[in-house]
Amino acid sequence: MSLDAITDPLAVAEALSPRIRAAADATEAGRRLPADLVEEMRAAGMFHLVVPKSYGGVGADPVTASRVVEEASAADGSAGWCVMLAAQAGIYGGFVSPEVGRELFEHAEIMAGVARPIGRAVPAPDGGYTVSGRWPFASGSSHAGWFAGEALIYEGGSDAPAKNEDGTDRVLAFVVPRAEVTIHDTWDTTGLRGTASNDFEIREVHVPTAHVFDFSKPQHDWALYRCGGLIFMNHGAQALGLARAALAAAREVFTTKRGWSGVPLQEVGRVQETFAIAQARFDAAKAYYYGSADALWADVQTSGGDGDMILRAKVRLAASHAATESLGVADLLHRACATSAIQRSNPLDRIFRDIHTACAHVMIGPLVYEAAGRVLLGREADFPLF
């Protein structure tokens, strides 16, 4: 089945979840998704959720894409993270020409990307740019066919970056095929060990003009490309998936084990209270997250613009809040399960490590809260993607 024929990507993801969950140990041990699982997830459209149907993708709306990220993350945090980052990188297809968009995704190639301008791009005499640099945290580097990055532009042999009219540095976004890339095996972490979020490097690679793009100038008319925050919010969905898995794992402990005095844990008052609090925190964070996302997506579609600023701020705030609350839920349940949770055989061990690693990401950190607060107080945001 071609990806553009998938009409219910969430149902497809739900059907594949047991397979993702069964492969979790191999994913963590290998520090990458197993090759056969990658192919199953590729066929299910999980790496091409927000690639337009006209480019061979699923063309899912961003809220549905979030629900797929949550589902995959509930099965395994690393797999869900790879789905999330493929969606974020897949959005780049909306900023290149239709011809290049089809070239990038016509064979269901997966894209990895790093949105940090830490490379060096020099205009080439015959057009395009010569680009060099090394970018960290390219999640999915083990299975990506294309790599996207950003670089500062240097002109005329200058040692200083070229400037825009407003004095800011000129930044170039680009995409290159895997054959031009060197992967450095740097990803050896506490959690999300199976994401292969390694460094990638290119040296003096010629990037043609067609493979250079500008995030401020969408080349596709889909409403999603006017409001990138609707994709970058998926960090919240990934965290919610982990919290959902933590609730399921803790419930298994509480309903099958006995406490110190031999009383079933599900009959212990403090256990009942803890589980109820965790459930309430999860449900509230999830409702705020999807409610905010639904409101912004509806506004972007009907207004023809890039979304009301307050709604955009609330979506990013809701994503960070979802991550913060999900971490709190996992911590609460991990502590309540005590020695049961420290065993590698218990899913809570990996969930605990995964959620703490996930929540270290800048896109759901304190800077997002500050930027959202500025907008809600009538000021301009000073952090990207609002």
N, C-alpha and C positions, 0 to 999 in steps of 0.2 A: 504494500500500500504506500503511495506517495504521501509525503508529509502534508501537502496541501489538501489531502482528502480527510485528514483527521478533524472531526467535527466536535469531539468532546475530549480535549487533551487531559482534563482532570481524571476522567474515567480511565483513560489509557494509563495514566500514571498510577492510579490506584491498583490497576491490574498488575502492574510491574513491581509494585512496592515489595511484595514478598521476596522477589528475586533480588532486589537491591539489599534488603535486610539480610538475606542469606549470604550475600557476598561481603558483608561488612568486615568480617575478620580478615579476609583476603585483601580487601581494600586497604585496611590499616597496615597490615603486615608488608604489603608491597609498596606502600606510600604512593599509590596511584589507583585509579579505577581499573579493574581487570579488563583486558582487551575485549573479551566476549561480552561483558556487561556494557561496555561502551557501545558496542554495536547494537545491543538490544535497546539501550536508551536512545541511541541515534534513530533507530527505526520507529521508536515511539514518539519522536519529535521533541524530546525533552531538552535538546540542545538548540532547538530552532523555534522556540515558542513565539518570539516577537519578530522573527524574520517574515516579511510579507509573503503572502501566498504567491504573488507574481514573481517572487525570487525563489520559489520552491520551499518556503517555510510553512509553519503552521498558521501564522497570522493571528495568534491568540490575543485578546485584549489584555492589558496589563494586570487587571485584577485577577483574571483567570490564571495568568502566568504566575502570579504570587501564590495562588492556591496550589499550583503544581510544585512550586519550590517548597512550600510547606509540606506537602505530601512526601516528596522525595527526602526531605530533611528528617521527617519523622521516621522514615525507614533507615536512613543512615546520614549523619551530619555531613560527611565528606561528599557523598553523592549529591546531596541537596545543595551544598556549596558550589559544586561544579555546574549544576543546573542553573543556579543563580548567576554565576559569573558568565556563563555562556550566553544567558539572556542579556546581561549588561553589555557584553561585547557584541552580541548580535545586533544591537540597536545601531551600531556604526553603519550597517548596511543602508540606513535611511539617509545618509549624508554623502554618499557617493552616487555617481550616475547610475541610472537603471541598468546599463550595460555591465558596469562593474559589479553592481549588486547581484546580478544573475551569475556573473563569473565567480564571485566569492562563495555563493551558496548552492550552485546548480548541482554539485555532487554531494550535498549534505555535509560539506566540510564544517568543522567546528572552529570557532574563533576564540582566542584568548587575548586579553588586552590589559594594559596598564595605563591609566589616565594620569600620568605624571610627566611633566615636560623636563625630563632629565637627560635627554639625548642632545645631539648636535646635528643640525641640518644645514647644509651649504648648497645654495643654488648651483645646479649643474649647467655647464655651457650649452648643452644640447636640450635643456629642459628638464623639469623634475628637480630632484634634490639628491645629494649624497648624504646619507644618514649613518651615524654611528652612535652607539650608546649601549648601556646595560640597564635593564629595568627589573626590579624585584617583584615578587608576588604575582607571577603570571599563572593564576589558578587554571588547572586543566592543561598545563604545558605538555603532559605526556600524550595527549590525544588530539591536540589542536592542529589544524592544517594551515591556519592563518594567525598572524600575530599583529595586534594593533598597539601603537604607542604614541607618545608625544615627544617632541624635541623643540629646543629653542633654535631659531634661525640666526645664522651668522652670515653676514654679507661682506664682500670685498676684502676678505682676509682679516677682518676685525676680530679682536679677542673678546669683544663685548657683544652680547646679543643685539640684534636689530630691534628697533622700537616702533610701536604703533604711534599714531598721532597723539594719543593721550598719555604717552610716556611709558606704557606697559610693554613688557617684552613680547615680541612676535613669536607665536607658538604654532607649530606644525603638527597636525595629526595625520597618521599614515597607517598603512597596512602592508605587510610583507608576507610572502609564503614561507612555509616551514623550512624549505630548502635553504633559505638565506639566514636562518637563525641557529645560534648555538645555545643549547640549554645547559645551564649550570645547576648541578644537583645541590641545592642549598636548603631545601625544605625538610627539616628534621625537627619537629616541634612536639609540644605536649598534646595538642588536640588538632583536629582536622588533618590528621596525618596523611589521609588518602587523597588530598586535593592536588598533589604535585604542583604546589604554588612556588615553583622555582624561578630563578632569575633567567631572563633570556637576553641575548646579546646579538647585535649586528655590527659589522665593521665595514665601513666604506661601501655600503649597499646603495645602489642607484634605485630610487623610488620614483617611478614615473608620475607625472602630474595627475593622471587618472586615479592613482592610488593615494592621493593626498586629499584630505577633506577638512571642512570647517564645521564645527558643532553648532555654529549659529545660523547655518544655511542648509536646512533640510532639502534633499533632492527628491523626496517622496512625499505624497500628499496625505499620508496616514496621520491622523490627529496625534498619535503617540509621539511622533518625532518633534512635535512642538513643545513637549513637556517631558524631558528626560527624567525628571524626578520620579515619575511613575514607574520607571524601571529600577532606578537606583534605590527605591524604597524596599526592594526585595530582601535586603539584609534583615528586615523585621520579620518577613515570612520565614526565612531560614531559621531564625531564632525561635519563632513560634513552633516550628516543626520539632525542634529539639525539646522544647518545654512539653509539648504534647507527648513525645516519646518518654520523657521523664515521668509524667503522670501515669502512663501505662505501666512503666517498669516498677514504679513505687507501689502501684495498686497490686501488682503481682506479689510483691514482698508482703504487703500488709494483709493480703487475703490468704496467704499460704503458710505464713510463719507465726511462731509463738514468741512471746516476749520472755524476759528473765524469769518471771514467775509462772510460766507455762500458759498464761492467758493468750488467746489469739490476738495478734496485733490489731486486727480490725475492731476488737472490743475495747481497746485502750483509748481513754478519752483524749490524751494528748496527741495520739496518732490521728484520731478522727478530726480533731481541730486543725492539725497541720495540713492534712489532706484537703480539708474544706477551704482553708485559706489559700493554698496553692491553686486549687481549681478556680476560685474566684478571681485571683490575680491573673490567671491565664485567660479566662473568659472575658474579663474586662479589657485586657490589653488587645485581645484579638478583635473584639467588637469595635474598639476605637480605631484600630489599624484598618480593617476592611471598610468600616463606615466612612473614614476619611478618604480612602482610596476611591470608593464608589462615587463620592461627592465630587472629587477633583476630575475623575475621568468623565463624568457626565458634563461637567462644566467645560472641559476642553473640547468635547465633541459638539456641544450646542453653541458655544460662544465663537468658535472659529479662531480663538486666540491660544495663548500658551498657558492659560489657567489663572484663576484668581490668586493673587499673591498670598492672601491669608490661607486659602485652601492648600496651596503648595507648601506653605510653612507647616501647616498642620499634618500633612502627609509625612513630611520628613520627621516631624516631631513624633508622630505616631509610630514610625518605624524604629526610631531610637528608643521610645518608650516600650515598644514590644520587646526589643532586645534586652533592655534593662530588667523588665519584669520577668522575662523568660529565664534570665540568669538567676534572678531571685527565686523563682519557682524551683529551678534545678538545685540550687544551694539548699533550699529549705527541705526538699525531699531527700537529697543526698545525706544530709545530717540526720534526718529522722530515720532513715534506713540503717544508719550506723555501719556496723561491720559488714552487713550484706552488700552495701554499696561500694566497698573498696575492692571487691573481688572482680577480677577481669571478666569472669563469666557473667557478671551482672551488667546489663546494658547501661545502668546508671554511671558506671565508671567512665565509659567512653563519652556518654552524654555530658557529664560534668566537665571533662577535659575539652570537649568540642565547644561547648557554650562559652567557656572562659576564653578560648582562643578566638572564637567568632567575635566576641564583644570587645576585643582589642582593636577592631578595625575603626579607622578614623571616620568612616561614613555613618557610624551610629554612636560616635563618642560625644564628649562635652562640647565640641565646636558646633555640632548640630543643634544642641539645646540652646546655646548662646545665639546662634543665627536665627532660630525660630523665635526666641524671645524678643530679639530685636524687631522682627517683622510684626509680631503681635503687639508690640509697644509703639508701632508706627514709624520705625526706623528701617533703613535699607539693610538687607542681609549682607554680611561680610564673609560668607562662606559659600562655595560653589553649589550649583544645582538648585537654587531657589528661583 
